């Protein structure tokens, strides 16, 4: 066993090395992140989580995934199960249910379309019209934050995440701050951490404010964390590493998503424009605890998530 004197000498050398050779500390951050299990945001699987949830979870475990994050569906926030039932199903498949996405507030179709940056974005949102309509019928954080915090605790979750909320006007942004503050406090009492998931629209200026900055600047950093979607941030011409430095330690969750080089639509991880190796090297500064592969409207979900998993395993190796 290493004694205290040798330990201090060793850690002192590491500190000096970090000052003289910062690339070494970057590498340490990368390898620390690489040691974490690879997770999946189940939204990627589309209808499979409705038609065959048990079999689909077993397939994911067979690929190598060990962590999952749930998303709302036409059968509710937990695919037609109670939180306790769904947690048991995930555990039986050999994985951990770490996080759940829930809606922040009901969206109108007009509000959703304001999030579009391109014609392709508009077309993608139009295809989601049925999902947007069903979201309005599910419990949301604005109206049901205590219920959702209690359900997160029932499922043994580490995180409850707001998947999206309108932020197209300053009044909507202020409402989001209020909703997140109440949800964050309710979650904390239940031993759950609350977080907010971004799209691109959080980086658009609204009445002199950028929603991303306003929300993080007007909420308690211990109550409201971020789940940074690396692809949407990149599409909004933001550098994820620069965002980590802006709010160190406030990004315990990531969506590991890529963007097609031509269309800038979601693609298999490693096939597009996102510089994952550089981003993962700064995982420590971000405060990342878990990350989840995601590919919206994946055309061949099981094959797509297999390819993304294999890319990450190769990158980490």
Secondary structure in CASP SS format (residue, H / E / C, confidence):
PFRMAT SS
TARGET T0000
AUTHOR 0000-0000-0000
METHOD secondary structure of the structure
MODEL  1
X C 1.00
X C 1.00
X C 1.00
X H 1.00
X H 1.00
X H 1.00
X H 1.00
X H 1.00
X H 1.00
X H 1.00
X H 1.00
X H 1.00
X H 1.00
X H 1.00
X H 1.00
X H 1.00
X H 1.00
X H 1.00
X H 1.00
X H 1.00
X C 1.00
X H 1.00
X H 1.00
X H 1.00
X H 1.00
X H 1.00
X H 1.00
X H 1.00
X H 1.00
X H 1.00
X H 1.00
X H 1.00
X H 1.00
X H 1.00
X C 1.00
X C 1.00
X C 1.00
X C 1.00
X E 1.00
X E 1.00
X E 1.00
X H 1.00
X H 1.00
X H 1.00
X H 1.00
X C 1.00
X C 1.00
X H 1.00
X H 1.00
X H 1.00
X H 1.00
X C 1.00
X H 1.00
X H 1.00
X H 1.00
X H 1.00
X H 1.00
X H 1.00
X H 1.00
X H 1.00
X H 1.00
X H 1.00
X H 1.00
X C 1.00
X C 1.00
X C 1.00
X E 1.00
X E 1.00
X E 1.00
X E 1.00
X C 1.00
X C 1.00
X E 1.00
X C 1.00
X C 1.00
X E 1.00
X C 1.00
X C 1.00
X C 1.00
X C 1.00
X C 1.00
X C 1.00
X H 1.00
X H 1.00
X H 1.00
X H 1.00
X H 1.00
X H 1.00
X H 1.00
X H 1.00
X H 1.00
X H 1.00
X C 1.00
X C 1.00
X C 1.00
X E 1.00
X E 1.00
X E 1.00
X E 1.00
X E 1.00
X E 1.00
X E 1.00
X E 1.00
X C 1.00
X C 1.00
X C 1.00
X C 1.00
X C 1.00
X H 1.00
X H 1.00
X H 1.00
X H 1.00
X H 1.00
X C 1.00
X C 1.00
X C 1.00
X C 1.00
X C 1.00
X H 1.00
X H 1.00
X H 1.00
X H 1.00
X H 1.00
X H 1.00
X H 1.00
X H 1.00
X H 1.00
X C 1.00
X H 1.00
X H 1.00
X H 1.00
X H 1.00
X H 1.00
X H 1.00
X H 1.00
X C 1.00
X C 1.00
X C 1.00
X C 1.00
X E 1.00
X H 1.00
X H 1.00
X H 1.00
X H 1.00
X H 1.00
X H 1.00
X H 1.00
X H 1.00
X H 1.00
X H 1.00
X H 1.00
X H 1.00
X H 1.00
X H 1.00
X C 1.00
X C 1.00
X C 1.00
X C 1.00
X E 1.00
X E 1.00
X E 1.00
X E 1.00
X C 1.00
X C 1.00
X C 1.00
X C 1.00
X C 1.00
X C 1.00
X C 1.00
X H 1.00
X H 1.00
X H 1.00
X H 1.00
X H 1.00
X H 1.00
X H 1.00
X H 1.00
X H 1.00
X H 1.00
X H 1.00
X H 1.00
X H 1.00
X H 1.00
X H 1.00
X H 1.00
X H 1.00
X H 1.00
X H 1.00
X H 1.00
X C 1.00
X C 1.00
X C 1.00
X E 1.00
X E 1.00
X E 1.00
X E 1.00
X E 1.00
X C 1.00
X C 1.00
X C 1.00
X H 1.00
X H 1.00
X H 1.00
X C 1.00
X E 1.00
X E 1.00
X C 1.00
X C 1.00
X E 1.00
X E 1.00
X H 1.00
X H 1.00
X H 1.00
X H 1.00
X H 1.00
X H 1.00
X H 1.00
X C 1.00
X C 1.00
X C 1.00
X C 1.00
X C 1.00
X C 1.00
X E 1.00
X E 1.00
X E 1.00
X E 1.00
X E 1.00
X E 1.00
X H 1.00
X H 1.00
X H 1.00
X H 1.00
X H 1.00
X H 1.00
X C 1.00
X C 1.00
X C 1.00
X C 1.00
X H 1.00
X H 1.00
X H 1.00
X H 1.00
X H 1.00
X H 1.00
X H 1.00
X C 1.00
X C 1.00
X C 1.00
X C 1.00
X C 1.00
X C 1.00
X E 1.00
X E 1.00
X E 1.00
X E 1.00
X C 1.00
X E 1.00
X E 1.00
X C 1.00
X C 1.00
X C 1.00
X C 1.00
X C 1.00
X C 1.00
X E 1.00
X E 1.00
X C 1.00
X C 1.00
X C 1.00
X C 1.00
X C 1.00
X C 1.00
X C 1.00
X C 1.00
X H 1.00
X H 1.00
X H 1.00
X H 1.00
X H 1.00
X C 1.00
X C 1.00
X H 1.00
X H 1.00
X H 1.00
X H 1.00
X C 1.00
X C 1.00
X C 1.00
X E 1.00
X E 1.00
X E 1.00
X E 1.00
X C 1.00
X C 1.00
X C 1.00
X C 1.00
X C 1.00
X C 1.00
X C 1.00
X H 1.00
X H 1.00
X H 1.00
X H 1.00
X H 1.00
X H 1.00
X H 1.00
X H 1.00
X H 1.00
X H 1.00
X H 1.00
X H 1.00
X H 1.00
X H 1.00
X H 1.00
X H 1.00
X C 1.00
END
